[in-house]
Amino acid sequence: MPPYSWIGLESVFWLLAGGGLVAVAIIMARGSLYESFSFRKRTDAQLEEETHVFADHVSEQNRPVPIFIWLVSIGYFIWAAAYVLHSGAFGL
C-alpha cells in the first residue's frame, strides 16, 4: 500500500467542506431579510415607518444586522486572535 493513497481523498474532503461552507453562507445571506439579530424586537410596521426615501427612489431602512454579518465579523476576529497566538507561539 503506497503511503500517499489518502492525498486524493483528503482533497475531496477539503473540496466538500469548502463547498458546504459556501452553500451555508449563500443560504444565510439569502435569508438575511428574515433572520436577523437585534436587542430590540420591532414589528414590520415599525420598520416600514422608519424608511427614508431619497432622490431617484433610493431608500434606506433601520433594520437589524443580519446574522450572516454577525457570524462573518465574529469569525474574522476569532481567526485573527488564533492566528496571532499561533504565529507567536510557533513562529511563521
N, C-alpha and C positions, 0 to 999 in steps of 0.2 A: 504494500500500500504506500503510495507516494506521500511524503509529508505535507504536500501543498494541495491536497484534494479539497479542503474547505474554503480555499480562496474564492472560488466561483460562487459558492453558496453564501459566503459572507457578503459578497457584493449584492446578491439578490436580497438578503435581509436588509441591508442598508437602503437599497432601492425601494423596497416595500415600506420601510419605516419613513423615509423621506416623502414618498407619495402619500402615505397615510396622514402625515403631519400637514402637508399642503392641502389635502382634502378637508381635514378638520378646520384649518384656517379659513378656507373658502366658505365652508358651511357657516362658521361663526361670523364671518364678515357679511354674508348674505342675510343672516338673521339678526344683524345688529340693530335694526329698527325695532325689533320686538324684544330682544334680550339685551338688557342694559342694567347698569348698577348705579344706584343713586341712594343717598341718605334720606331724601325726601320723596315720598310717593305722591305723584300727581296724576290726575286723570288726563285722558286725551283732550278733553275740552279745555282744561287749563293750559296744556301745551300749545294748543291752537291759538289761544288768546295771546300768547307771548310771541307770535310770529311777526317779524318785521319785514316789510316788503320794500325793496329799494327800486331804483330805476331799472328798466328793462326786465321787470318781473323776477328779479333776483331776490330770494327771500332767505331768511335765517330763522332758526328756532333755538330756544334754550332747552335742549333735550339732554338727558343724562348721557354720560360717556358709555359707549358700547363695551361689553365685556371683552370683546376681542382686543380692543385698545388697551384695556387694563392688563390683560394677560401678556400682551407683547411688551408693555412697559415693565411690568414686574419681572418677566422672563429675562429681559435685557439686563436689568440691574443684578439679578441673581447670577447670570452668566458673567457679568463684568467682575463681580466680587469673587466668584470662583476662579476666574482667570488670573486675577491679581494674586490671590492666595496661592494658587498652584504655581504660577511663574515665580513667585517669591520663594516658595519652598523648594522647588526643583530646578529653577533657572530655565532659561529658554534654550 
